[in-house]
Amino acid sequence: DIMIKLTGKWEFYYNKLYNPFDFNNQEKLKEISDNKNFIQVPSFWNKEKKDGKIIYDKASYGTYRLKIKNLYGYKLGLKVNCINTSYRLWINDKLIKSVGIVGKNKTQSKASVYKTEVYFDNLESDIILTVEVSNFFHRNGGIVDNIYIGNGDSIYKYKLYIFGVQLFLLGGIIIMAFYQMYLFLLWKKEFSSL
């Protein structure tokens, strides 16, 4: 059961929405090459600096791309934690997940942020992740939390583990709430008898 954090430098195309087919389109290759940058994932794109100056606006959009080598033949899963505030995720040439509505301005976009898992069969030797992201609703944009890849079982077990931790914490809060209500009612009875 192995899960790998997909942290590090990803290709980044600021104010450009490219789907996987654009990277195979001969007419767009020059434009894509001219707009290619690299960005740390996870990070807020509006915190990226060059020569001490912020280079990307928080209210904007862009495309992330990462090539993962030598994962042929595995049944895999992808755990996506937080991408602000809407995105479309492709694995190779297949659109796997869409959260919110990705757009080039606030009226075209619809924000939606939630954690998700996707499961897929990898029939090719390499995996190319392409993520179109737009953010016009939050103070920080981009892939702001870790993305994990692993076999499907490990992603599912991780999901169950996080769910178990959340249930445990919720149970603790509920027990403390009942205890505090009990103390309040007990104290109220003692105070009223004085």
C-alpha positions in Angstrom: 0.0 0.0 0.0 2.0 3.0 -1.3 0.8 6.5 -1.7 3.1 9.2 -3.2 2.7 13.0 -2.7 2.8 14.7 -6.0 4.8 17.7 -4.7 7.4 19.6 -6.5 7.6 21.7 -9.6 4.7 21.3 -12.1 4.3 23.0 -15.5 2.1 26.0 -15.1 0.4 28.1 -17.8 -0.9 31.3 -16.2 -4.1 32.8 -17.7 -4.3 29.9 -20.2 -6.7 27.0 -20.2 -5.2 24.1 -22.1 -6.7 20.6 -22.2 -4.6 17.6 -23.1 -5.5 17.7 -26.8 -4.0 21.2 -27.0 -0.6 19.8 -26.1 -0.8 17.5 -29.2 -2.1 20.3 -31.5 0.8 21.4 -33.8 -0.8 24.9 -34.2 -0.7 25.5 -30.4 2.8 24.1 -29.6 4.6 27.5 -30.0 2.0 29.3 -27.9 2.2 26.6 -25.2 6.0 26.7 -25.2 6.0 30.5 -24.9 3.6 30.4 -21.9 5.3 27.6 -20.0 6.4 28.3 -16.5 7.0 26.1 -13.4 5.3 26.4 -10.0 5.6 24.6 -6.7 2.7 22.3 -5.9 1.1 22.6 -3.4 1.2 26.4 -3.2 -0.9 29.5 -3.7 -0.2 30.9 -7.1 -0.7 34.4 -5.9 2.2 34.0 -3.4 4.7 33.2 -6.2 7.4 35.9 -6.5 10.0 36.8 -9.0 12.6 39.5 -8.1 10.6 40.1 -4.9 7.3 40.9 -6.7 4.2 38.8 -6.8 3.7 37.6 -10.4 0.3 36.0 -10.5 -3.0 37.6 -9.4 -5.3 35.6 -7.0 -8.4 36.2 -9.2 -7.3 34.4 -12.4 -7.0 31.0 -14.0 -4.3 28.6 -15.3 -3.3 25.1 -16.3 -1.1 22.7 -14.3 0.6 19.7 -15.9 2.6 16.9 -14.6 4.1 13.8 -16.2 4.5 10.7 -14.1 6.7 7.9 -15.5 6.7 4.1 -15.2 3.3 3.4 -13.5 2.2 1.0 -16.2 -0.2 -1.8 -15.3 -1.3 -0.6 -11.9 -4.9 -0.1 -10.7 -4.4 3.4 -9.4 -6.2 6.1 -7.4 -5.7 9.8 -7.0 -6.6 11.7 -3.8 -7.2 15.4 -4.5 -7.4 17.5 -1.3 -8.0 21.2 -2.1 -7.8 23.1 -5.4 -9.2 26.7 -5.2 -11.9 27.2 -6.4 -12.9 25.2 -9.4 -11.1 22.7 -11.6 -11.1 20.1 -14.4 -8.8 17.1 -14.1 -7.6 15.0 -17.0 -5.6 11.8 -16.7 -3.9 11.4 -20.0 -6.6 12.3 -22.5 -9.6 11.5 -20.4 -11.6 14.0 -18.3 -11.8 12.3 -14.9 -13.2 15.0 -12.6 -14.8 18.4 -12.8 -15.5 20.4 -9.7 -17.3 23.7 -10.0 -17.2 25.5 -13.4 -13.8 26.6 -14.7 -14.0 30.0 -16.4 -11.9 33.0 -17.5 -13.8 35.4 -15.4 -16.1 35.5 -12.3 -19.3 35.4 -14.3 -18.2 32.3 -16.3 -17.0 30.5 -13.1 -18.7 28.7 -10.3 -16.8 28.0 -7.1 -16.9 24.5 -5.5 -14.2 23.2 -3.2 -14.2 19.6 -1.8 -11.9 16.7 -1.4 -12.3 13.8 -3.8 -10.8 10.5 -4.9 -10.7 9.1 -8.4 -9.8 5.6 -9.4 -8.6 4.6 -12.8 -6.8 1.9 -14.8 -3.5 2.9 -16.3 -2.9 1.2 -19.6 0.0 3.4 -20.7 3.5 3.6 -19.4 3.3 7.2 -18.4 0.5 9.3 -16.8 0.0 12.9 -17.7 -2.1 14.9 -15.3 -3.6 18.1 -16.7 -5.6 20.4 -14.3 -7.4 23.5 -15.5 -8.0 25.8 -12.5 -9.9 29.0 -12.0 -10.2 31.1 -8.9 -12.3 34.3 -8.7 -13.9 33.6 -5.3 -11.1 32.9 -2.7 -8.1 35.0 -1.5 -5.7 32.2 -2.6 -5.7 30.4 -5.9 -4.2 27.2 -7.2 -3.5 23.7 -6.0 -3.2 24.6 -2.4 -3.0 21.1 -0.8 -1.3 17.8 -1.5 -2.4 15.5 -4.3 -1.6 11.8 -3.7 -1.3 8.9 -6.2 -1.2 5.3 -5.2 -2.8 2.0 -5.8 -6.6 2.1 -5.5 -6.6 0.2 -2.2 -4.2 2.6 -0.5 -6.2 5.6 -1.6 -9.4 4.0 -0.3 -7.8 3.0 3.0 -6.5 6.6 3.5 -10.1 7.9 2.9 -11.4 5.5 5.5 -8.6 6.5 8.0 -9.4 10.2 7.6 -13.2 9.5 8.0 -12.4 7.5 11.2 -10.3 10.3 12.7 -13.1 12.8 11.9 -15.7 10.5 13.5 -13.5 10.1 16.6 -13.1 13.9 17.0 -16.8 14.4 16.4 -17.6 11.8 19.1 -15.3 13.5 21.5 -16.9 16.9 20.9 -20.4 15.4 21.5 -19.3 13.7 24.7 -17.8 17.0 26.0 -21.0 18.8 25.0 -23.2 16.4 27.0 -20.8 16.6 30.0 -21.0 20.4 30.0 -24.8 20.3 29.8 -24.8 17.8 32.7 -22.6 20.1 34.8 -24.7 23.1 33.9 -28.0 21.3 34.9 -26.3 20.0 38.1 -24.9 23.4 39.1 -28.3 25.0 38.3 -30.1 22.6 40.7 -27.5 23.2 43.5 -27.7 26.9 43.0 -31.5 27.0 43.1 -31.6 25.1 46.5 -29.5 27.8 48.2 
